[in-house]
Amino acid sequence: MSNVLDDPELRGIMDYFWGLVGDATTFPKLLGFIVESPDFDHARLRFPMQEVFIGNIAFRTLHGAIICAMLDEAGGHVVFLNVFNQTRSETREKQINRISKIGSVNLRIDYLVPGIGKEFIAMAHILRIGKRVAVTRMELRNEENRLIAVGTGTYTVG
């Protein structure tokens, strides 16, 4: 599977933003996901189950807040990829300015089955993107491709 992170221009923008953080432990670093996004219209984030992610101790299921967070990360990531791709012809300063404005506005999550698994994949795609708002559709599956949760996310883009 190809990965958009192989794009050197995209890598440069991402390195710029990670450089602003430095050595701080950010929420994405804490979640420990791996980006496997195949193109600029689809985000794919893979992450392993961790002890700190357990919500139901008896059944060792993924906590709902982690499910929500991973779906939000996938939705925000696909918006980031799409905005980056739309602004390729603009100056780096304009790209950074537009990307800096991306933020979650609203999330709706439907939890379908308990989050049981050793590994999870959060995926997202754009439903609509305008000058100010983007809407995404997200889903979370386990390593057996079982659908755990779905969501719709709205994000600012400008």
Backbone as a ProteinNet text record, in pm:
[ID]
protein_1_A
[PRIMARY]
MSNVLDDPELRGIMDYFWGLVGDATTFPKLLGFIVESPDFDHARLRFPMQEVFIGNIAFRTLHGAIICAMLDEAGGHVVFLNVFNQTRSETREKQINRISKIGSVNLRIDYLVPGIGKEFIAMAHILRIGKRVAVTRMELRNEENRLIAVGTGTYTVG
[TERTIARY]
84.6	0	89	56.3	133.1	94.9	177.3	154.7	187.4	95.2	117.6	239.2	280.6	396.7	525.5	520.1	636.1	655.7	557.6	564.6	655.4	770.1	864.9	808.7	722.1	663.6	570.9	490.3	402.9	486.1	588.3	677.6	736.6	773.7	828.5	729.9	603.4	499.3	478.7	472.3	452.3	570.1	690	808.6	805.7	754.9	743.2	653.8	534.8	441.7	495.1	556.5	615.1	730	799.9	908	857.6	734.8	676.1	652.6	628.9	599.6	726.9	832.6	958.1	946	997.6	997.4	872.5	779.6	658.8	579.6	513.6	426.9	290.3	260	130.8	32.2	-94.8	-196.8	-175.5	-147	-118.9	-0.9	103.3	217	173.5	88.8	39.9	-41.9	-122	-203.1	-116.5	-3.5	92.3	46.8	-25.5	-72.5	31.5	14.7	100.4	14.3	61.4	-12.6	14.9	-92.1	-82.1	-173.8	-193.6	-289.2	-245.2	-332.6	-294.4	-296.8	-378.8	-387.8	-438.2	-456.8	-493.7	-642.2	-720.5	-863.5	-904.8	-808.9	-838.6	-730.3	-772.5	-677.5	-691	-579.2	-577.5	-472.9	-518.4	-430.9	-443.3	-330.4	-328.5	-268.5	-329.2	-272.5	-296.2	-199.9	-213.6	-294.2	-360.2	-427.4	-319.5	-346	-254	-334	-267.1	-333.2	-406.7	-347	-408.5	-533.5	-559.6	-677.2	-799	-783	-892.3	-1001.3	-1125.3	-1240.1	-1315	-1340.7	-1409.2	-1305	-1270.3	-1163.2	-1199.5	-1324.7	-1366.1	-1351.4	-1382.8	-1378.2	-1260.2	-1182.6	-1063.2	-1096.2	-1202.8	-1243.5	-1185.1	-1175.6	-1124.2	-1219.8	-1165.2	-1245	-1309.5	-1432.8	-1505.1	-1434.5	-1365.8	-1293.8	-1178.3	-1114.3	-1005.9	-1063.5	-1177.9	-1244.6	-1276	-1335.7	-1369.1	-1244.2	-1140	-1015.4	-953	-952.1	-892.3	-974.7	-1105.8	-1189.3	-1168.6	-1156.6	-1128.7	-992.5	-891.8	-758.7	-765.4	-837.7	-849.5	-921.9	-1031.2	-1104.2	-1019.6	-951.4	-863.8	-748.8	-697.7	-584.8	-625.7	-743.5	-785.2	-813.1	-862.8	-881.5	-745.1	-649.1	-512.4	-456.4	-468.1	-415.3	-481.6	-614.1	-687.9	-652.5	-645	-608.2	-465.6	-374.6	-237.7	-238	-309.2	-311.4	-373.6	-477.4	-542.4	-449.9	-359.1	-274.2	-132.2	-109.1	25.4	89.5	8.8	64.4	86.8	43.1	59	194	229.9	356.1	347.8	462.2	466.7	394.2	412.3	347.6	195.1	139.7	-5.5	-54.4	23.8	-12.2	-20.9	82.4	88.1	-26.6	-56.3	-165.4	-298.9	-324.3	-452	-458.1	-350.9	-348.6	-361.8	-304.5	-309.7	-452	-543	-681	-769.8	-715.7	-795.7	-824.4	-950	-987.8	-1123.1	-1143.7	-1271.2	-1380.7	-1496	-1612.3	-1719.4	-1743.6	-1848	-1814.2	-1842.2	-1823	-1949.7	-1989	-2097.8	-2040.6	-2041.3	-1984.9	-2095.3	-2103.6	-2193.9	-2108.3	-2119.8	-2046.1	-2130.5	-2080.4	-2160.5	-2143.6	-2019.8	-1989.9	-1874.2	-1852.9	-1738.5	-1606.3	-1516.1	-1384.9	-1290.2	-1305.4	-1219.4	-1121.5	-992.7	-892.6	-752.5	-655.8	-515.2	-464.5	-532	-491.9	-617.4	-613.4	-729.1	-685.8	-778.5	-752.3	-865	-827.5	-923.6	-907.9	-1019.1	-1016.2	-1114.1	-1082.3	-1170.5	-1160.8	-1269.8	-1268.8	-1353	-1330.4	-1400.7	-1539.3	-1641.8	-1775.7	-1793.9	-1746.3	-1754	-1649.6	-1587.6	-1495	-1521.3	-1534.4	-1555.9	-1442.4	-1466.7	-1362.9	-1346.3	-1451.8	-1445.9	-1468.3	-1540.3	-1578.2	-1559.7	-1516.5	-1506.6	-1587.5	-1647.3	-1721.9	-1660.7	-1634.6	-1571.3	-1657.4	-1632.2	-1693.6	-1580.3	-1592.4	-1485.5	-1540.2	-1449.7	-1486.3	-1365.5	-1395.2	-1290.6	-1317	-1212.3	-1221.2	-1108.1	-1126.8	-1017.6	-938.6	-838.3	-750.3	-824.1	-942.6	-1024	-1124.7	-1110	-1195.4	-1337.6	-1355.5	-1487	-1511.1	-1625.5	-1660.4	-1699.1	-1621.8	-1640.9	-1727.5	-1696.3	-1766.9	-1758	-1853.8	-1852.8	-1874.2	-1836	-1853.5	-1859.4	-1910.5	-1910.2	-1844.6	-1750.8	-1679.9	-1688.2	-1703.3	-1702.2	-1580.3	-1506.6	-1379.6	-1372.9	-1312	-1284.5	-1165.2	-1166.8	-1054.2	-1007.2	-1068.4	-1024	-1095.1
-117.9	0	124.1	219.9	344.1	427.8	526.9	610.5	753.9	845.9	985.8	1044.2	982.4	1034.3	1020.6	947.8	938.5	1067	1155.9	1283.6	1378.2	1420.1	1503.9	1640.9	1697.2	1827.6	1815.6	1711.6	1686.3	1659.5	1580.2	1547.9	1676.7	1771.3	1899.1	1978.7	1982.8	2053.1	1985.2	1853	1780	1801	1798.3	1822.1	1961.7	2060.3	2196.3	2196.7	2136.3	2136	2055	1938.9	1860.8	1937.1	2019.3	2100.8	2203.4	2250.4	2345.6	2281.2	2152.1	2077.6	2042	2012.7	1972.1	1835.8	1822.7	1694.3	1671.4	1764.1	1751.4	1626.9	1567.3	1452.9	1506.4	1499.1	1544.6	1428	1458.9	1354.8	1253.8	1298.2	1198.7	1107.2	1161.3	1077.2	977	1021.7	935.5	818.6	845.9	741	640.1	684.9	594.5	534.4	611.2	555.1	567.8	484.5	484.6	529.4	629.8	680.7	591.4	541.5	458	511.7	642.5	701.3	679.2	617.6	583	699.5	802	916.6	1037	1150	1274	1282.6	1184.6	1184.8	1079.5	999.9	892.2	885	892.1	877	735.8	681.3	547.4	550.7	532.8	534.8	401.2	337.8	206.7	225.9	161.1	169.9	40.4	3	-119.1	-92.6	-196.1	-188.2	-170.8	-84.1	-62.8	-75	-112.9	-127.9	-0.3	115.5	241.8	275.1	202.9	227.2	146.7	61.5	-26.3	54.7	33.9	99.8	6.4	-113.7	-214	-316.7	-314.8	-400.6	-548.5	-583.8	-724.5	-784.5	-705.4	-756.6	-702.7	-613.6	-555.2	-488.4	-411.1	-342.9	-202.2	-152.9	-18.9	84.6	181.9	288.4	373.6	415.6	498.1	628.3	687.2	812.3	791	674.9	643.3	621.9	554.7	536.1	671.9	759.6	894.2	969.9	962.7	1034	984.6	853.7	800.5	836.5	836.6	878.8	1026.8	1107.9	1250.6	1271.2	1196.5	1206	1170.4	1064.2	1023.4	1130.1	1184.5	1290.3	1414.5	1456.8	1573.6	1550.3	1428	1396.1	1401.4	1349	1353.7	1497.5	1581	1722.8	1787.8	1759.5	1810.6	1770.8	1643.6	1595.7	1667.4	1684.1	1747.3	1894.7	1965.9	2108.3	2123.9	2039	2043.5	2027.8	1930.3	1903.3	2019.4	2082.3	2197.4	2318.6	2330.7	2450.6	2427	2318.6	2286	2399.5	2470	2575.1	2706.8	2714	2836.6	2837.7	2953.2	2963.8	2880.4	2844.5	2766.5	2842.1	2974.7	3056.8	3046.6	3053.6	3042.9	2902.6	2801.8	2663.8	2648.1	2692.9	2680.2	2756.8	2875.6	2956.4	2882.9	2825	2754.2	2626	2549.3	2423.6	2449.9	2560.3	2595.5	2618.8	2647.3	2677.7	2553.8	2437.1	2314.7	2282.1	2257.5	2221.7	2153.4	2070.1	1998.9	2095.7	2085.3	2165.6	2077.3	1961.4	1872.6	1728.1	1637.5	1494.3	1420.2	1327.4	1235.6	1095.4	1021	886.2	786.3	680.1	568.9	448.2	402.6	285.3	162.4	76.5	-34	-163.7	-196.4	-317.5	-284.8	-364	-338.9	-341.8	-255.1	-244.5	-352.7	-470.9	-583.3	-607.3	-615.8	-643.6	-616.8	-658.3	-633.6	-511.4	-479.4	-365.8	-305.8	-175.1	-105	-15.5	5.1	90.8	192.9	320.9	429.9	483.9	493.2	541.3	656.7	746.6	860.5	904.1	961.7	1024.4	1151.6	1238.4	1366.5	1344.3	1396.6	1399.9	1529.3	1639.5	1770.3	1860.2	1940.8	2041.7	2172.2	2278.4	2410.5	2502.6	2632.7	2729.8	2742.8	2710.7	2728.1	2600.1	2504.4	2384.8	2259.3	2152.6	2020.5	1921.5	1824.7	1718.5	1585.1	1500.7	1371.5	1257.4	1141.2	1018	929.4	875	794.4	659.3	561.5	431.9	371.3	288.6	218.6	68.8	-5	-150.6	-214	-340	-411.6	-490.1	-565.7	-638.7	-747.3	-784.9	-883.8	-816.6	-685.9	-603.3	-588.6	-612.9	-594.8	-446.3	-396.9	-256.3	-229.7	-143.1	-112.3	12.7	116.7	244.3	322.5	411.7	502.9	643.8	741.2	878.5	975.1	1091.5	1203.2	1318.7	1383.6	1494.8	1620.3	1732.7	1862.6	1938.5	2000	2066.1	2202.5	2298.9	2427.4	2409.8	2481.9	2475.7	2614.3	2717.9	2849.6	2959.5
0	0	0	-86.2	-87	34.3	63	179.9	141.7	169.2	134.2	205.7	314.7	387.7	308	196.4	108.3	28.4	29.6	-41.6	36.9	-20.8	54.6	93.6	10.7	43.2	164.8	166.9	282.1	406.5	391.8	504.2	562.7	475.6	521.1	605.2	561.5	638.2	773	772.6	898.3	993	939.6	1022.9	1083.8	1007.1	1058.9	1183.6	1172.4	1285.6	1403.3	1376.9	1486.7	1551.6	1473.9	1528.6	1628.6	1610.3	1705.1	1840.8	1840.7	1963.2	2038.3	1963.9	2027.1	2091	2211.1	2281.4	2366.9	2361.8	2444.2	2404.8	2501.1	2473.9	2434.9	2306.9	2257	2258.9	2246.4	2247.3	2134.2	2010.9	1906.2	1940.7	2001.3	2041.8	2149.1	2239.9	2346.9	2290.9	2188.9	2127.6	2052.7	2002.7	1938.9	1807.7	1727.2	1601	1490	1389.3	1271.1	1154	1079.7	964.5	844.1	784.1	664	554.9	550.1	456.6	311.9	229.6	93.1	-5.2	22.6	-67.9	11.5	-57.8	10.4	45.6	3.7	32.5	134.6	180.9	276.5	383.4	508	619.1	674.5	715.2	777	887.1	1011.8	1127.9	1200.2	1224.6	1291.6	1431.1	1530.1	1664.8	1741.4	1826.1	1905.5	2032.6	2080.8	2210.7	2317	2413.2	2524.7	2654.5	2760.5	2891.3	2931.5	2905.8	2947.4	2866	2756.8	2673.5	2718.3	2818.6	2861.3	2931.2	2885.9	2946.9	3039.9	2993.7	3074.3	3117.4	3244.6	3296.3	3284.2	3308.9	3304.3	3164.3	3062	2924.9	2844.1	2905.6	2842.6	2707.9	2708.3	2585.6	2579.6	2460	2434.5	2494.2	2565.2	2626.3	2517	2540.4	2444.2	2410.7	2507.5	2481.8	2384.5	2390.6	2297.1	2157.5	2150	2020.8	1959.7	2039	1992.6	1949.2	2029.7	1998.7	1868.6	1847.1	1724.7	1602.1	1615.4	1503	1473.9	1579	1561.4	1495.3	1537.8	1476.1	1327.7	1294	1153.6	1072.2	1127.1	1058.2	1038.6	1144.2	1133.8	1037.9	1035.9	947.6	800.6	767.2	627	584.1	674.6	642.8	619.8	707.4	690.8	554.3	518.2	389.8	273.3	281.3	174.1	160.4	272	268.6	217	262.2	210.9	59.4	9.5	-134.3	-211.9	-155.5	-219.8	-226.2	-129.8	-120.3	-171.2	-242.2	-292.7	-371.7	-450.6	-536.2	-461.5	-336.9	-258.6	-187	-133	-59.2	68.3	120.4	245	356.2	361.2	464.1	455.6	334.1	317.5	351.8	314.6	349.3	500.9	569.1	715.1	780.1	728.7	782.9	770.3	655.1	634.4	718	717.1	792.7	942.8	989	1132.1	1181.2	1090.3	1128.8	1139.4	1106.4	1114.3	1260.5	1290.8	1427.7	1430.2	1529.1	1544.4	1586.9	1523.6	1558.7	1622	1561.4	1610.7	1574	1665.5	1641.1	1681	1597.6	1633.8	1619.1	1726.9	1727.7	1761.2	1683	1711.6	1745.7	1869.4	1916.6	1883.2	1795.6	1743.7	1821.1	1855.6	1933.5	2027.2	2131.8	2220.7	2143.8	2183.3	2119	2165.5	2109.8	2145.6	2031.8	2066.2	1964.1	2014.2	1935.3	1965.6	1891.7	1782	1699	1637.1	1614.8	1560.5	1445.5	1351.3	1236.5	1229.2	1235.5	1219.6	1077.8	1006.2	868.6	853.3	761	737	591.9	544.4	412.2	418.2	321.6	314.5	254.8	320.2	261.2	183.2	243.7	179.3	241.5	156.2	207.9	133.8	212.3	155.8	197.2	190.9	227.1	377.9	453.8	599.1	679.2	622.7	698.1	613.3	679.2	616	698.3	630.4	697.4	655.4	753.9	727	779.7	724.8	774.2	821.6	941.6	1000	1044.3	1051.5	1108.8	1177.8	1276.2	1350.5	1340.7	1302.9	1290.7	1370.3	1405.7	1471.6	1367.2	1412.3	1319.9	1241.5	1287.2	1215.1	1122.3	1104.2	1018.3	1073	1201.5	1263.5	1286.8	1242.2	1258	1403	1469.3	1611.8	1629.7	1552.6	1566.8	1436.8	1418.1	1303.6	1356.3	1277.5	1320.7	1204.4	1233.4	1139.8	1213	1147.4	1209.6	1125.6	1191.5	1125.2	1175.5	1082.5	1114.1	1047.3	1116	1052.6	959.5	848.3	754.6	710.7	759.2	715.7	787.2
[MASK]
++++++++++++++++++++++++++++++++++++++++++++++++++++++++++++++++++++++++++++++++++++++++++++++++++++++++++++++++++++++++++++++++++++++++++++++++++++++++++++++

